[in-house]
Amino acid sequence: MITEENQTISMEHEIQRKIKIKQDQLKIAIEGNMPHVAQDLQRQLAELQVQIKSQPESDFQALMSLLDD
């Protein structure tokens, strides 16, 4: 149980780190007048944000499955 929690926290930190990197890259792309790169980075950011938002749901589902057992 603790290992799963640590893995979840580690995954969340990794996603947050990737989001920060993509935000920095997006800022550079916008300042460098690279619209296609900026558009792709915005898409990637949206995907990462969906991942981080779905994380609590998967944690909740995992807890509920423990109760079912």
C-alpha positions as CSV (number, residue, x, y, z in Angstrom):
1,M,0.0,0.0,0.0
2,I,2.8,2.4,0.9
3,T,4.7,1.5,-2.2
4,E,1.7,2.2,-4.4
5,E,1.3,5.6,-2.7
6,N,5.0,6.4,-3.2
7,Q,4.7,5.4,-6.9
8,T,1.6,7.6,-7.3
9,I,3.4,10.6,-5.7
10,S,6.5,9.9,-7.8
11,M,4.3,9.8,-11.0
12,E,2.6,13.0,-10.0
13,H,5.9,14.8,-9.4
14,E,7.2,13.5,-12.8
15,I,4.1,14.8,-14.6
16,Q,4.4,18.2,-12.8
17,R,8.1,18.4,-13.8
18,K,7.1,17.7,-17.4
19,I,4.4,20.3,-17.3
20,K,7.0,22.9,-16.0
21,I,9.4,22.0,-18.8
22,K,6.7,22.2,-21.5
23,Q,5.6,25.6,-20.1
24,D,9.1,26.9,-20.4
25,Q,9.4,25.5,-23.9
26,L,6.1,27.1,-24.8
27,K,7.3,30.5,-23.6
28,I,10.4,30.2,-25.7
29,A,8.4,29.1,-28.7
30,I,6.0,32.1,-28.4
31,E,8.9,34.6,-27.9
32,G,10.7,33.0,-30.8
33,N,7.7,33.4,-33.1
34,M,7.4,29.6,-33.7
35,P,3.6,29.2,-33.9
36,H,3.7,25.5,-35.0
37,V,6.0,24.5,-32.2
38,A,3.9,26.5,-29.7
39,Q,0.7,24.8,-31.0
40,D,2.2,21.4,-30.5
41,L,3.5,22.2,-27.1
42,Q,0.1,23.5,-26.1
43,R,-1.4,20.1,-27.1
44,Q,1.3,18.3,-25.1
45,L,0.6,20.4,-22.1
46,A,-3.1,19.7,-22.3
47,E,-2.4,16.0,-22.4
48,L,-0.2,16.2,-19.3
49,Q,-2.8,18.2,-17.5
50,V,-5.4,15.6,-18.3
51,Q,-3.1,13.0,-16.8
52,I,-2.6,14.9,-13.6
53,K,-6.3,15.5,-13.2
54,S,-7.1,11.8,-13.8
55,Q,-4.6,10.7,-11.2
56,P,-6.9,11.3,-8.1
57,E,-9.6,9.4,-9.9
58,S,-7.4,6.3,-10.3
59,D,-6.3,6.6,-6.7
60,F,-9.9,6.7,-5.6
61,Q,-10.8,3.7,-7.8
62,A,-7.9,1.7,-6.4
63,L,-9.1,2.4,-2.9
64,M,-12.6,1.4,-3.8
65,S,-11.4,-1.9,-5.2
66,L,-9.6,-2.6,-1.9
67,L,-13.0,-2.2,-0.2
68,D,-14.6,-4.6,-2.6
69,D,-12.1,-7.3,-1.7
